[in-house]
Amino acid sequence: MKVLIVDDEKEIADLIEVYLMNEGFSVVKANSGKEAYDYIETEDFENLRASLEKLQLNDASLTFQPESS
């Protein structure tokens, strides 16, 4: 499973990454809403973990809609 972590605090994102990788997940990290948006536009993720209070996208919006099985 591929997970996108979005957090502007590198240390927190790193801790989450280590934990998820130890559990067998593939992890991609973004440090900003813009970076996350760019990843989502080009890659498929099964899960998204974000620090929403710090996620700033300005003119863009971020919507996560999982595919139905």
C-alpha positions in Angstrom: 0.0 0.0 0.0 1.3 3.5 -0.9 0.8 6.3 1.6 1.3 10.0 1.2 2.4 11.9 4.4 1.9 15.6 4.4 3.4 17.6 7.2 5.6 20.7 7.3 7.4 19.4 10.4 10.1 17.2 9.0 10.8 15.3 12.2 7.1 14.3 12.6 6.9 13.2 8.9 10.1 11.2 9.4 8.8 9.4 12.5 5.6 8.5 10.7 7.5 7.3 7.7 9.7 5.0 9.8 6.7 3.5 11.5 4.8 2.9 8.3 7.8 1.5 6.5 8.4 -0.9 9.3 4.8 -2.0 8.9 5.4 -2.7 5.2 4.0 0.4 3.6 5.5 2.4 0.7 5.8 6.0 1.8 6.0 9.3 0.0 6.4 12.6 2.0 5.4 16.1 1.1 6.3 19.2 3.1 3.6 21.5 1.8 0.1 21.4 0.3 1.5 22.4 -3.1 3.9 19.5 -3.0 1.2 17.1 -1.9 -1.1 18.3 -4.7 1.7 17.7 -7.3 2.2 14.2 -6.0 -1.5 13.4 -6.1 -1.7 14.7 -9.7 1.0 12.2 -10.9 0.8 9.2 -8.5 -1.8 6.9 -7.1 -2.1 6.6 -3.3 -4.2 4.3 -1.2 -4.0 6.5 1.9 -3.2 10.1 2.8 -2.0 11.4 6.2 -1.9 15.2 6.5 -1.4 17.8 9.1 -4.6 19.7 8.1 -4.2 22.7 10.3 -1.0 23.6 8.5 -1.9 22.5 5.0 -2.2 25.6 2.9 -3.1 25.4 -0.8 -4.2 29.0 -1.5 -6.0 28.8 -4.9 -6.0 25.0 -5.0 -8.1 22.5 -3.1 -7.2 19.0 -2.0 -9.9 16.4 -2.2 -9.3 12.7 -1.5 -11.8 10.3 -3.0 -10.9 6.7 -2.6 -12.0 4.4 -5.4 -14.9 2.0 -4.7 -14.1 -1.7 -4.7 
